[in-house]
Amino acid sequence: MDADGRAARERARPGLAWVGEPDWAPHIAPLPFADEFASFRARCSSREEFAATMPAEWVDQLALAGTADEVRTKIVARHAAGATSVVLIPAAPETLDELARVL
């Protein structure tokens, strides 16, 4: 999280490096951009390149990152879609107090 949502999403990118790997395919398959996602990953020479250059829209879909209000909205949307839990993993030196603002 960050008061600057774009900065927060950029900090989350490295954590998305692994979602392009084959064992994540079942989790990506239901997304509307799954085919393009797989093709994009195949064109990237590394996980790091993949995470650094994926479209911002994908970062928005794949990460709970942004301002506190944006993250809160994403959590509500995931619960509305059927999720029973979400995972918050700080991508920067956020404190528990800052994460608690979202909840």
Buried (B, 14 or more C-beta within 10 A) or exposed (E): BBEEBEBBBBBBBEBBBEBBEEEBBEEBEEEEBEEEBBEBBEEBEEBEBBBBEBEEEBBBBBBBBBBBEBBBBBBEEBEEEEEEEEEBEBBEEBEEEBBEEBE
